[in-house]
Amino acid sequence: MGSPGLRVAIVGGGIGGMATANALVRHGIEVTVYEQAPELGEIGAGVLMTPNSVRLLERIGMGSALAAAGARIGDGSQYYRKDGTLVAPILTTDSRGWNGMYGMHRADLLTILADGLPTGIIHTNHRCVGFDQDEAAAHLEFDNGASATADVVIAADGIHSALQRYVVAPSRPVHSGSVAYRGLIPAERLPWWRRGVSQLWMGEGKHFLVYPVRSGELINYVGFVPSDERTTESWSAAGDPVALAAAFAGWDSPVERLLTQVDATFWWGLYDREPLSTWTNGRLTLLGDAAHPMLPHVGQGANQAIEDAVALAALLATRDGATAREALQAYESLRRPRVAEVQRGARANGQRYDSAYDDLNERDAEIAASVTFRSWLYDYDVEADADELAGT
């Protein structure tokens, strides 16, 4: 159990912040979550949950909820060229063959995480506008006039983190040269669509990803297209279904047929950041997108945030207010190398998916060989490493 009296404040009530709160509560640590929005919520979009995070959430007791709300993704998941030529299977298990992959509606995942917390932990309408610390504690100020004191502050407030500047000079966003159109279609409108699989089509400068969410009731699609516009990083800017369909005209028949059913879509500018030089300053540390925003091309943004959450909680579990700063440094040293490798892998996969090769056979061979990287992702147990580091 956590050390008596250790107080942790989390700024940000998204997936990373809520996963961290659950992981801390599991260890008996006192935690409060501050979210700037009037209520918790996520936009209507999908997120792939992969074995490296699913096994962690199952330990927290969320396995049955994930199975009920998610859509299991398994055998038959495949990569294709844009004309439908099969390239390789998509790995959906760890090396033991355990299938811990779900397509989740982001709102469903956030609800599961929120429902796992005791009442009174989450405080909405709290936008953080100030931070300072001393030898004894860290202090937060909010735009509603409230303030808070804690032994540790975790900034889980996303790619536009308000607290990042108290740790390191924020790095400039790096535009990927692409935007993503994303949306959801009721599965009943696509009765011919293959169930229980993830499929990804790859063409020149573009790729198209589809997988089920919400127990298979909805089909989540994401169409990645080139753009020189420095579009918003928001996930909720309205897109043009006609432009989306035109971008993938002439592609494999399932893609074109699916796009005839798109009535509304969202437009998302794709950015990441160069790895930060540090994540931690005294009693303040960064987590998830506040620490390591990454492109979505290995589906690891939420999964790596959950790894962060479990690692940090395990390292804090043996600390008190006087020694908590040592745990934050240990967390950073454990997590930074892995997430930097995932960030690089996401960039490299984007090039593969967008066919940035003179010889597509070379690209296809790399896609087939990527099972090694995926196994490295999915086999990893961050809690085991954190426990070893903590000496427990």
N, C-alpha and C positions, 0 to 999 in steps of 0.2 A: 504494500500500500504506500501511497505517497506520504511524504514527510508532513506531519501535522503543521498546519498554518501556512504552507506554501500557497501563495495566491497568484493565479495566472489570469491575465486579461488577453483576450483575442480580439483584434480589430478586423472585422470582416466576417459576414455570416454566409459566405458561399460554401462550396463543396469542401475546399481546403480547411476553412475555419471550423466548419461543423464537424468534419472528420477529426480534427485536432481536439475539439471539445470532448467528443466521445472517447477518444483514446486517453485523454487526461482523466476523465471521470472513471474510466475502467481502472485506473491506478489510484483512485481515491484522492485525486488532487482537486483542490477548489478552483473553479474556473468560471469566468464570466465572458460572454460573447457580446460585442458591441457591433451592431449593423446599422449603416446609415439609412437604409431604405425604411419606409413605414412598415413593411412586412417582409418576411422572407419570401423569396421567389426566384425562379430561374426561367429563362425564355424557353419557348417551345423548340427545343433541338435535342438531338441525341448525343450520347456519350458512350464510348465503348469501355466497358470495365473488363480488365484483363487479369489473368491469374495472379500476378504479383500483388494486386490490391484486393482482389476478391478474397484471397485466403486471409488477409488481415482483417477485413470487415467481418468475415465469418467468425473469427476469434472474438470479436467484440459482441457477437450475438446477432448479427444482421443477415445471416445466411438465408433463412427462410423468407425474410422480407425481400431480399434481392431476387430470389427465385420466383416469388410471386409477382413482383412488379416488372422484372426484366424479361428480356427475350433471349433465351439460350441460343448461342451461336456456335455451330459445330461443323462437322464433316460436310464437305461440299462447298465450303467457302473458297473462292478462287480469284486470282488475278487474270485479266484478259487484256489483249490489245484492243484498240477501239473498234475493230471489226468483229470482235468476238472470239478471235483466236486465243485458245487457252495458253497461258504463260506458266502458271504454277499454282499449287494450292496455297491458301492462307492458313498459317498455323493458328490453331484455336486452343491448344493445350500446352501444358508444361511438358518437360521431358519425361515425366512419369506417365503421361497420357491423361492427366487430370484436366477435364474441361471446365475451367472456371472463367468463361467469357460470356458476358451479357451485353446486349444492346439495351441501354437505359434511357428513358426520357429524363433529362436533367432535373426537371421539377420533381419527378418521382424519387430520384436519388436524394435530393435535398430533403424531401419529406421524411424519408427513412432515417436520415441522419438527425433531423430535428426531433423526430419521435423517440429517438434513443436517449434523449437528454432529460434530466429532471426538470420540473417546472422552475421558472425563476432565473434560469441561467442566461437566457437570450434577452437582450435589450435592443429593440429596434428604435429608429429615429435618433440614432446617436452617430453623427458624423464627426470623426476625429479631426480636430483642427490644431492640436498642440501636443507636444511630448517633451518631457525633460526627465532627468534621473539624477540621483545622487548615490552615495554609498549605501543608503538604507533601502531605497525603493525607486520605482519608476512611477511617473505621474502622467495622466492623460487628461486632455481638455476636449470637450465636445461643443458643437455649435448650438446646442440647446441649453448651454450654461452648466451642464453637469460636469463632474470631474471624477476621476477614479485613481486609485493607488494600487499597485501590485508589485510583487517580487519579480515577475517576468511579464513582458509584453510581446505577443506574437503578432506580427503584421501579416495577416492573410487577406489583405485588401486588394489583391489583384494586380494586373499589369499597370494600372494607373495608381499604384500605392501612394497614399498620402504620407506614410511613415518611412518609405525607402530613403528619403533625403536625410533622415537622421542617422542612417547607417553608412551611406556611400553616396557620392554624387551620381544621380540617376544617369544611366547610359541612354543614348539616343535610340529611338526605335529603328529597327532595320526592316525595311519593306521587302517582302518576298518577291515582288513583281507579279503577284496574283491576288485575286479576290475569290471568295467562296460564296456561292449561293447555297442556302440550306433551308430545309423545310421538312414537313411531315405530310404524309398522305394516308388516309384510312386504308387499311389492308383490304377491306371489302371492295374497294374500287380497283384493286389490282388482284383479282382472284387467280390469275395465271402466274403471279410472281412466286419464285422459289422461296419456301419458308425455311427459317432457322439458319440462314447463311448470311455471310458478308461477301459482297462482290465489289470488285474495283476494276474499272476499265481505264486504260492508259492511252493517251494520244499526244500529238505534238503540242506541247505547252499547256495541256489540259488533262484532267482526270476526273472520274466520276465514281463516287463511293455510295453504296447503298447497304443498309442493314436494318433489321427490325428492332422496334422498341415496344415498351408497354405490353408485355406478354404476347407480342406479335400482332397486336391490334393496329399498330401504326408502322408505316415504312418510312424510315429516315433516309434522306438523300442529301448529298453534298456534291455540288459541281464546282470544281476549281478551274478558273479561267484566267488568262493573263490580263494584266491591267497596269498601266503606268500611273494611274490616278492614286494619289496618296489618300485612299479612302479611310473612313473612320475605323477604329478598332472595335467599335460597338458590334455586338452580335444581333442587333435588332433594327438595323436600317432596312427599309423596304427595298426589295429588288424588283426586277421586271421579269415576269415569267416568259414573255415573248423573247427577250434578249437571251435568257437562259436556254430556251429551246433552240434558238438559232445557233448558239455556241456549240451545240452538240448535234446539229443536223448532219445526217449521213453516218452517224455512229451505229453500233450494234443495235438491232431491233429492240431489245428490252429497254435500252436507254431511251430511245426515241418514244416508245410506247408509254413509258413511265412519265415522261415530260409532258405528254398530252393531258395528264391528270393534275398538273400543277396549277393551282388557282392563285396562290400567293407564295412569295418566297422572301427570305431575308438575305441581305448582302453584308458580307463580313470582310473587312480588310485584313490581310494576313501579315502580321509583324511578329518578330521576336526581338531579343536583345542579345548582345554579346554577354558572355558570362560575367557576372559581377565579381569584383576583386574580393569582396567580403560580404557576408550576410548578417553579421552580428556586431552590435556595439553595446557593450556592457550588458544591461538587462533587456535589451531589445533585439529580436531576431526576425528575419524574414522567412516566409513559407509560401510554397506554391508559386503562382505567377508573380507575386511580389519579388520573389528571389530568382526565378528561372523561367520566364515565359518562353514557350517553345512553339514551333510550328506544329500543326496537327497531324503530320504525315507518318507518325508511328502511334498515334492515338494514346499519348501518354500524359497529357497535361493534368487531368484529374487523377490519374493513377499515381503519378509521381508526387502529387500533393498529398495523397493518402499515405504513401510511403513516408514522406516528411513527417506527417502527423504522428504516425505510430512510432517512428524513431525518436522524435522529440519527447513524446510522452514517456517512453521507456527510459530515456536518459534523465528526465526530470524526476522520475519516480523515487530515486534514492537521494534526492537533494532537498535542502531547505533554503530559506531565503538568503542565507549567507553564502551558500555554495552554488546557487542556481546558475550563476554566470559561467561556471566551469562546464555545466551541462550544455549550455548554448554553444560554446566553442566546440565541444565534442560533437554535437549535432552537425554543425557546419563542416567539420573535418570529415565526418562520415558521409554526408550527403553530396557535397559539392562535386567530387570527381564523377560520381555516377550520373547525376543530372546533366553535367556538362557533356558527357558521352551521349546521353539521350538527345540533348539539343542538337549535337552534331549529326546524330543519326537521323533526326527529323529533317534537317536540311538536305542531307544526302538522299533520303527517300523522296523528297519533293522533286529532285532532279530526275530520279528514276521514273517516278510516276508521270512526269511531264515529258518523258522521252527525250531528254537532253543528251542524246547519244548519236554519233554518226552511224553506229552499228547497233540496231535494236537487239540483235542476238546477244551482244555483250550485256546490254541492259537486262534482258530476260534471264541470262545466267546469274546476274547479281540478285535479281528478284528471287530466283530459286534458292540461291545460297543464303538469303537473308534469314532463313530458318535458324541459323546459328545465332544471329543477333537477337531474334525474337525469343529463342530459348534462354539466352542470357537475361533478357528482360523478365520473362515469365517465371523462371526458376528461382529468382532471387527472393530471399526472406529477410527483409530489412530488420525485422524485430530480433531475429537471432543475432545479427551483427551488432545491433544496439545493446542488447543484453550483455553480449560479450564485452563490449566497450565499457559498459557500466559496471562490469564485474559481478553481475547477478546470475 
